Amino acid sequence: MATSLPVTAQHYLKCGTDNCEKNCQFYCNPCHRQLCEQCRVKHQKSLDTKNHEVVPFLQHKRHLPVDKCKLHPTRNADILCNECKIPLCSKCTTMEEHFGHKFVDMEDTDAEKFAFCLEEISKIQEYFLPTSKEMKTETDEDGREVKKIMDGIRNSIKAEAKSLKDLVDKVTSDKLEQANTIEKSLLKVLKQQEKTYHDYNKYLEKLLKEFHGYLPLSNFKVLLSAKLENSKIQSIPETSKPVSPVFTAGQFTYDDVSKLLGKIGVPNIKPDKRKIKPMATSLTQLKPTGKEIKQDREKSDMKQTLSLSTYVTKVREYTVPGVDSVFHVSLGKSGRLWLRDGRGNLVHTDLQGNQLQKIQTSGKYEGYHTVTQDGDLIYTDRKNKVINRIKQDNTVTEFIRTGDWEPFSIHSSHINGDILVGMIKDGEAKITRYNKTGEEIQNIQRDDKGQEMYDDPRYITENINGDICTSDINKRAVVVVNRSGQHRFSYTDQGSKFFPYGICTDILSHIIVCDRYLKKVHILNQDGHFLSTLLTPQQGLTRPRSLCVDDENNLHVGQFDSNTVTVYKYLE
């Protein structure tokens, strides 16, 4: 069961036997002693300890602190009374107040409660916390969306107000022009009336001068001869006063203008509840079939008998025609394999090295192909941003389109058939999970602190506990996340010259990875603790690039500048 680990898990546990420096893999519960494989065998053969319960280390019982009995100070309190819920010593069980009560070993109770705590921790870490954080992220995204919508509404209000203002300005301009026209018309009429009276005044002034000329005595003869009766004064011309224009104020209110500018509000509909994905589906687990349960039981039985061997033995070699290097190996059905080199040559071969099929791809130095549960091969096409499928009848079809992201590395889960794809785009990288039908169901890109976890996800695989293990050559680390995408640890070999390439896992949850720079193969446990260097240049290793564990638990190792694959036995 996974526990919370530091993100830089690098150290390993040592055997507890005196003068033994080997790695701890087992634990004796009665002795509370850490054991390596060899010491476990000796421990179980000893007459004194052959009946002791020896379990894998992760299943061990904790050594509880010594607590003296309160009633019998010379004895240790190591029994729990189920009814009274108090610790007792063996002598306390004979006391009258505990007659008929049930007693349990405190270590058993501790182990049960410890296991429960670990299970709850696992649930919190792998489901509740990631799911809650996803929902928090969803609310943050909704907040950004609300702000975006409101910015749009505000811009619409301003645009509508400007449109209305433009119309008001246009109407105002037209009405002012109308006022100017009326004014000109009235002034024209008054100008004409002014001229009429001007001409009439001239006429009167002339007539007045004429009559004044008749008045002097010197002109009496003229006056006597004048025909004054014909000099009747003309009437004053009649004109009309202009009718003054009036202005009638518009009848409008705030509500009238508000209606003109539209309306803003929240629709009166019931909001949708946020969807909380159930625990079972959040981990993309399928209900196991009877066959899968049987296989799991067989694997569990096998795990009890297998352990890491002291020596690595070369089993065989086979040469792959059609490639100049072996950068990636995918195990197919009936012992057949798919291998590829750095030139994009992808070859299907049997274990005798006979070529069955060869195709040209756009892949280069990454783990870009994998075999599905159905036995089909799927591979990435970075150039066209698609994932193709090769069925067992050798037909090639397009399976998944990845949009703007370049599919890089790929792995088909042996647990549930999900497809894990390492992708890159514009300096970013992520792991995307698809189900077996090609539907996108998960994206893994950043850790809990928002930091990018990947840079160059060159090779990718999945451990039997659901962890996703990725060798990232730019990060110079093996990056491991759980099935929910939560970062568990990054293994760096505690050195700046670690260049991880091919990676795989085995039936014992070991993580096996190539170190391109130091030309070694490392083996770690599932929690990132270094166990040993599995292969070195002293064992004939030159330039390791690819790894694959077959159904017989043998390790296939491919190398650069060689089309020969070497098979090793490393478990016993």
C-alpha positions in Angstrom: 0.0 0.0 0.0 1.4 3.4 -1.0 2.3 5.8 1.7 3.2 9.5 1.7 6.8 9.8 0.6 9.2 12.6 0.2 9.5 13.7 -3.5 13.2 13.0 -3.6 13.2 9.3 -2.5 16.7 8.1 -3.2 17.9 5.9 -0.2 17.4 2.2 0.4 16.8 0.1 3.6 19.6 -2.2 4.7 19.3 -5.7 6.1 19.1 -5.8 9.9 21.4 -8.8 10.2 24.8 -8.1 11.7 27.6 -7.4 9.1 25.1 -7.7 6.2 24.9 -4.6 3.9 22.4 -5.9 1.4 19.0 -4.4 0.6 16.1 -5.1 2.9 13.2 -6.7 1.2 11.5 -8.7 4.0 10.5 -8.3 7.7 10.2 -10.8 10.5 7.2 -9.7 12.6 8.0 -11.6 15.8 11.7 -10.5 15.8 11.0 -7.1 14.3 14.0 -7.5 12.1 14.7 -6.3 8.5 15.9 -9.1 6.2 17.4 -9.4 2.8 16.6 -12.4 0.6 19.5 -14.5 1.8 19.0 -13.7 5.4 15.3 -14.5 5.0 16.1 -18.0 3.8 18.5 -18.6 6.7 16.0 -17.1 9.2 13.2 -19.5 8.0 15.5 -22.5 8.1 16.7 -21.9 11.7 15.0 -24.2 14.2 14.5 -21.2 16.5 12.7 -19.0 14.0 11.4 -21.3 11.2 7.8 -20.7 12.4 8.1 -16.9 12.5 5.9 -14.8 10.2 8.2 -13.3 7.5 6.4 -10.9 5.2 7.4 -8.4 2.4 8.7 -5.2 4.1 5.7 -3.0 3.1 3.4 -5.5 4.9 5.3 -5.5 8.2 4.0 -4.9 11.7 5.4 -2.0 13.6 7.5 -2.6 16.7 5.4 -0.9 19.4 7.1 1.0 22.2 7.4 -1.0 25.5 4.6 0.0 27.9 4.5 -1.5 31.5 1.3 -2.8 32.9 -0.2 -0.4 35.4 -1.3 -3.3 37.7 1.7 -5.5 37.2 4.7 -3.2 36.7 7.1 -6.1 36.1 5.2 -7.1 33.0 4.7 -5.5 29.6 1.2 -4.4 28.5 1.0 -6.1 25.1 -2.7 -7.3 25.1 -5.8 -5.2 24.4 -9.1 -6.0 26.1 -11.8 -5.6 23.3 -14.6 -4.9 25.8 -12.7 -2.5 28.1 -10.5 -1.0 25.4 -7.5 -0.8 27.8 -4.0 -2.4 27.4 -3.2 -5.4 29.7 -0.5 -7.9 30.4 -1.1 -11.6 30.2 -1.6 -11.8 34.0 -4.4 -9.2 33.8 -6.5 -11.6 31.6 -7.0 -13.9 34.6 -8.5 -11.2 36.7 -12.2 -11.5 37.6 -13.2 -8.2 35.9 -12.0 -9.5 32.6 -13.7 -13.0 32.7 -15.4 -13.7 29.4 -13.8 -10.8 27.6 -12.0 -11.1 24.3 -8.4 -10.1 24.0 -6.2 -9.3 21.0 -2.5 -8.7 20.5 -1.8 -5.0 20.5 0.5 -5.4 17.5 -2.3 -7.0 15.5 -4.7 -4.1 16.5 -2.0 -1.6 15.6 -1.3 -3.3 12.3 -5.1 -3.3 11.5 -5.5 0.4 12.4 -2.2 1.3 10.7 -3.4 -0.4 7.5 -6.7 1.5 7.8 -4.8 4.8 8.2 -2.6 4.0 5.2 -5.7 3.1 3.2 -7.4 6.4 4.2 -4.2 8.3 3.4 -4.1 6.6 0.0 -7.7 7.5 -0.6 -7.1 11.1 0.4 -3.9 11.4 -1.7 -5.1 9.5 -4.8 -8.8 10.6 -4.9 -10.2 13.1 -2.4 -7.4 15.7 -2.5 -6.8 15.5 -6.3 -10.5 15.6 -7.0 -11.1 18.5 -4.6 -8.2 20.4 -6.2 -9.6 19.7 -9.6 -12.9 21.2 -8.5 -11.1 24.2 -7.0 -9.3 24.6 -10.3 -12.7 24.4 -11.9 -14.1 27.2 -9.7 -11.0 29.3 -10.5 -11.7 28.7 -14.2 -15.3 29.5 -13.7 -14.2 32.8 -11.9 -12.1 33.7 -14.9 -15.0 32.9 -17.2 -17.4 35.0 -15.2 -14.9 37.9 -15.4 -14.6 37.4 -19.1 -18.4 37.4 -19.6 -18.8 40.5 -17.4 -16.1 42.3 -19.3 -18.0 41.5 -22.5 -21.3 42.8 -20.9 -19.6 46.0 -19.8 -18.2 46.5 -23.3 -21.7 45.9 -24.8 -23.3 48.4 -22.4 -20.7 51.0 -23.4 -21.1 50.3 -27.0 -24.9 50.6 -26.8 -24.6 53.8 -24.8 -22.3 55.2 -27.4 -24.7 54.2 -30.1 -27.6 56.0 -28.3 -25.4 59.0 -27.7 -24.6 59.1 -31.4 -28.3 59.0 -32.2 -29.0 61.8 -29.6 -26.2 63.9 -31.2 -27.7 63.3 -34.7 -31.3 64.2 -33.6 -29.9 67.3 -31.7 -28.1 68.4 -34.8 -31.2 68.0 -37.0 -33.4 69.9 -34.6 -30.9 72.8 -34.4 -30.8 72.9 -38.2 -34.6 73.0 -38.2 -34.5 75.9 -35.7 -32.0 77.7 -37.9 -34.3 77.2 -41.0 -37.4 78.6 -39.1 -35.4 81.6 -38.0 -34.2 82.4 -41.5 -37.8 82.2 -42.9 -39.2 84.5 -40.2 -36.3 87.0 -40.6 -36.9 87.0 -44.4 -40.6 88.0 -43.9 -39.7 90.7 -41.4 -37.0 92.0 -43.8 -39.6 92.4 -46.5 -42.0 94.2 -44.1 -39.1 96.5 -43.1 -38.6 97.4 -46.8 -42.3 98.1 -47.2 -42.3 100.6 -44.4 -39.0 102.0 -45.5 -40.5 102.8 -49.0 -43.7 104.2 -47.4 -41.7 106.5 -45.2 -39.8 107.8 -48.2 -43.2 108.5 -49.9 -44.4 110.4 -46.8 -41.2 112.4 -46.6 -41.5 113.4 -50.2 -45.2 114.4 -49.8 -44.3 116.4 -46.7 -41.7 118.3 -48.5 -44.1 119.1 -51.3 -46.7 120.5 -48.9 -44.2 122.5 -47.1 -43.2 124.1 -50.4 -46.7 125.6 -50.9 -46.7 127.4 -47.5 -44.4 130.5 -48.1 -46.2 133.9 -49.3 -43.7 134.0 -52.1 -45.3 130.8 -53.5 -49.0 131.8 -53.0 -49.6 131.9 -56.8 -48.3 128.3 -56.9 -50.5 127.3 -54.1 -53.5 128.9 -55.8 -52.9 127.1 -59.0 -52.1 123.7 -57.3 -54.7 120.9 -57.5 -54.4 119.8 -53.9 -57.6 117.8 -54.0 -55.8 115.2 -56.1 -53.0 114.9 -53.5 -54.7 112.4 -51.1 -52.3 110.6 -48.7 -51.9 106.9 -49.3 -53.0 104.5 -46.5 -50.3 103.0 -44.2 -49.5 99.4 -45.5 -50.8 96.6 -43.4 -48.4 93.7 -42.3 -48.7 90.7 -40.0 -46.7 90.0 -36.9 -44.8 86.7 -37.1 -45.9 83.8 -35.0 -43.1 83.0 -32.6 -41.9 79.3 -32.6 -42.3 77.3 -29.3 -40.2 74.4 -28.0 -42.0 71.4 -26.5 -39.8 69.5 -24.1 -39.4 65.7 -24.6 -41.2 63.4 -22.3 -38.8 60.7 -21.0 -37.6 59.2 -17.7 -34.6 57.2 -16.4 -36.5 54.0 -17.0 -37.2 55.0 -20.6 -33.5 55.5 -21.2 -32.7 52.3 -19.3 -35.0 50.4 -21.6 -33.3 51.9 -24.6 -29.9 50.7 -23.4 -30.9 47.1 -22.9 -31.1 45.0 -19.7 -28.6 43.0 -17.6 -29.5 40.2 -15.2 -29.0 36.5 -14.2 -31.4 34.1 -15.8 -33.9 32.6 -13.4 -32.8 29.0 -13.9 -31.5 26.4 -11.5 -27.7 26.2 -11.6 -26.2 22.8 -12.5 -24.4 21.0 -9.6 -20.7 20.4 -10.1 -20.0 16.8 -11.0 -17.9 14.9 -8.5 -16.4 11.9 -10.2 -16.9 8.7 -8.2 -13.8 7.1 -6.6 -14.0 4.0 -8.8 -14.1 5.9 -12.1 -11.7 8.6 -11.0 -8.9 6.1 -11.1 -10.1 4.7 -14.4 -10.3 1.2 -13.0 -12.5 -1.4 -14.7 -14.2 -4.1 -12.7 -11.9 -7.2 -13.0 -13.2 -10.2 -14.8 -12.9 -13.7 -13.5 -10.0 -14.3 -15.8 -8.2 -11.1 -14.6 -8.8 -12.1 -10.9 -7.3 -15.5 -11.6 -4.3 -13.8 -13.4 -3.8 -11.4 -10.4 -3.9 -14.4 -8.0 -1.3 -16.2 -10.1 0.9 -13.1 -10.2 0.5 -12.7 -6.5 1.5 -16.3 -5.9 4.5 -15.8 -8.2 5.5 -12.6 -6.4 5.8 -14.6 -3.2 8.3 -16.9 -4.7 10.4 -14.4 -6.8 13.0 -12.0 -5.6 15.9 -10.0 -6.9 18.8 -12.3 -7.8 22.3 -11.8 -6.5 23.7 -12.4 -10.0 22.4 -11.4 -13.4 22.6 -14.2 -16.0 22.7 -13.7 -19.8 20.1 -16.0 -21.3 20.4 -15.4 -25.0 20.8 -12.9 -27.8 18.9 -12.3 -31.0 19.6 -10.0 -34.0 17.0 -7.8 -35.5 17.3 -7.3 -39.3 16.2 -3.9 -40.7 17.4 -1.7 -37.9 20.8 -0.2 -37.0 20.0 0.4 -33.3 17.4 -0.7 -30.8 15.9 2.4 -29.1 12.6 0.8 -28.0 11.1 -2.7 -27.5 7.4 -3.5 -27.2 6.4 -7.1 -26.3 3.6 -8.5 -28.5 1.6 -11.8 -28.3 3.2 -15.2 -28.7 6.6 -13.9 -27.8 6.8 -11.5 -30.8 8.3 -8.1 -30.5 8.2 -4.7 -32.1 11.5 -2.8 -32.2 12.6 0.5 -33.8 15.8 2.4 -34.4 16.7 6.1 -34.5 15.8 6.4 -38.3 12.1 5.7 -37.9 12.3 2.0 -38.9 9.8 0.0 -37.0 10.2 -3.8 -37.3 8.0 -6.7 -36.2 10.1 -9.8 -35.3 10.0 -13.1 -33.5 12.4 -14.3 -30.8 14.6 -15.9 -33.4 15.1 -12.5 -35.1 13.0 -13.3 -38.2 11.5 -10.1 -39.6 7.7 -10.3 -39.9 6.9 -6.7 -40.9 8.6 -3.4 -41.4 7.2 0.1 -41.7 8.7 3.6 -41.9 7.6 6.1 -39.2 8.4 9.7 -38.2 9.7 8.6 -34.7 13.3 8.9 -33.6 14.8 8.6 -30.1 11.7 8.1 -27.9 9.4 5.2 -26.9 6.8 5.9 -29.5 5.1 2.5 -29.8 3.3 0.0 -27.5 1.2 -3.1 -27.8 -2.4 -3.0 -26.5 -4.3 -5.6 -24.5 -5.9 -6.7 -27.8 -2.5 -7.4 -29.3 -2.6 -4.4 -31.7 0.4 -2.1 -32.0 -0.2 1.7 -31.7 2.5 4.3 -32.4 2.7 8.1 -32.4 3.2 10.2 -35.5 4.7 13.5 -34.3 4.7 15.1 -37.8 0.9 14.6 -38.4 0.0 14.7 -34.7 -1.9 11.5 -34.7 -1.7 8.0 -33.1 -2.0 5.1 -35.5 -3.0 1.5 -34.9 -1.6 -1.6 -36.7 -4.0 -4.5 -36.4 -2.9 -8.1 -36.4 -3.8 -8.3 -40.0 -1.2 -5.6 -40.7 -3.6 -2.9 -41.7 -2.7 0.6 -40.5 -5.5 3.0 -39.4 -5.6 6.4 -37.8 -6.7 6.0 -34.1 -6.4 9.3 -32.2 -5.8 12.9 -33.3 -4.0 15.0 -30.7 -4.8 18.5 -31.9 -2.0 21.1 -31.4 0.1 18.7 -29.2 2.8 16.4 -30.7 2.4 12.9 -29.4 5.9 11.8 -28.2 6.0 8.6 -26.1 3.2 6.1 -25.5 2.3 3.1 -23.3 -0.7 0.9 -23.2 -1.8 -0.1 -19.6 -1.7 -3.8 -18.8 -4.1 -3.0 -15.9 -7.1 -1.6 -17.7 -6.1 -0.9 -21.3 -5.8 2.9 -20.9 -3.4 4.6 -23.2 -0.8 7.0 -21.7 0.8 9.5 -24.1 3.7 11.9 -23.5 3.1 15.1 -25.5 4.9 18.3 -26.2 3.9 21.8 -27.5 5.7 25.1 -27.6 8.1 24.2 -24.8 5.4 22.6 -22.6 5.0 18.9 -21.9 2.3 16.7 -20.4 1.0 13.1 -20.0 -2.5 12.5 -21.5 -4.6 9.4 -20.6 -7.0 8.0 -23.1 -9.3 5.0 -22.6 -9.0 2.0 -24.9 -11.5 3.5 -27.3 -9.4 6.7 -27.7 -11.5 9.1 -25.5 -9.4 11.6 -23.6 -10.0 11.2 -19.8 -7.0 12.8 -18.0 -4.2 15.3 -18.4 -1.2 15.4 -16.1 1.1 18.4 -16.4 1.8 20.3 -13.1 2.3 19.3 -9.5 0.4 20.5 -6.4 2.5 23.7 -6.4 1.7 24.5 -10.1 5.2 23.6 -11.3 5.7 21.8 -14.6 6.6 18.2 -13.9 7.8 17.3 -17.4 10.1 18.7 -20.0 11.0 15.9 -22.3 8.9 12.8 -21.5 11.1 10.5 -23.6 9.8 7.1 -22.4 6.8 6.2 -20.3 5.5 3.1 -18.6 3.0 2.0 -15.8 3.8 0.1 -12.6 1.4 -2.6 -11.3 0.2 -0.3 -8.6 -1.0 2.2 -11.2 2.0 4.7 -10.9 3.0 6.4 -14.1 6.8 6.3 -14.5 8.4 8.6 -17.1 12.1 9.0 -18.0 12.6 12.7 -18.7 16.1 13.3 -20.2 15.9 17.1 -19.9 14.8 16.9 -16.3 17.5 14.2 -15.9 15.0 12.3 -13.7 12.6 9.5 -13.6 9.3 11.3 -12.7 6.7 9.1 -11.0 3.1 10.1 -10.3 0.2 8.0 -9.0 -2.8 7.1 -11.2 -4.5 10.4 -10.2 -1.6 12.4 -11.5 -0.2 13.4 -8.1 3.6 13.7 -8.0 5.1 10.9 -5.8 8.8 11.3 -6.3 11.6 12.1 -8.9 14.6 9.8 -9.0 17.8 11.5 -10.1 20.5 9.1 -8.9 21.7 12.1 -6.8 23.9 13.2 -9.7 23.9 15.8 -12.5 25.1 13.2 -15.1 22.1 10.9 -14.9 20.5 10.7 -18.4 17.5 8.2 -18.2 16.3 6.6 -21.4 14.4 3.3 -21.7 12.2 2.4 -18.7 10.0 -0.6 -17.7 8.6 -2.3 -14.6 8.2 -5.9 -13.5 6.0 -8.2 -11.5 7.6 -7.1 -8.2 6.9 -3.4 -8.9 10.5 -2.7 -9.6 11.3 0.3 -11.8 14.1 -0.5 -14.3 15.8 2.4 -16.2 18.7 2.9 -18.6 21.4 5.5 -17.8 22.6 6.7 -21.1 25.6 8.7 -19.7 27.1 6.2 -17.2 26.0 3.2 -19.4 24.2 1.4 -16.6 20.8 -0.1 -15.8 19.4 1.0 -12.4 16.7 -1.0 -10.5 14.5 0.8 -7.9 11.6 -0.3 -5.8 8.2 1.2 -6.4 8.8 4.0 -3.9 11.9 5.3 -5.7 14.5 3.7 -3.4 17.7 2.6 -5.2 18.1 -1.2 -4.9 21.1 -1.9 -7.1 22.9 -1.4 -10.4 21.6 -4.3 -12.5 23.9 -4.0 -15.5 27.2 -2.2 -16.0 29.9 -1.8 -18.7 31.8 -4.6 -16.9 29.0 -7.0 -18.0 29.3 -6.0 -21.6 26.9 -3.1 -21.6 28.0 -0.4 -24.0 25.2 2.1 -24.9 21.9 0.9 -23.3 18.8 2.6 -24.7 15.7 0.3 -24.4 14.3 -2.2 -21.9 11.4 -4.7 -21.8 10.4 -7.5 -19.4 8.8 -10.5 -21.0 6.2 -13.0 -19.7 9.0 -15.2 -18.3 10.4 -12.2 -16.2 13.5 -11.9 -18.4 14.9 -8.5 -19.2 15.5 -7.5 -22.9 18.1 -4.8 -23.4 18.6 -2.9 -26.7 21.6 -0.7 -27.4 22.7 2.1 -29.7 24.8 1.2 -32.8 23.8 -2.4 -32.5 20.8 -4.4 -33.8 21.4 -7.2 -31.2 19.1 -7.5 -28.2 20.5 -9.3 -25.1 18.2 -11.1 -22.7 19.0 -11.4 -19.0 17.6 -13.3 -16.1 17.7 -11.2 -12.9 14.9 -12.7 -10.7 15.0 -16.0 -8.9 
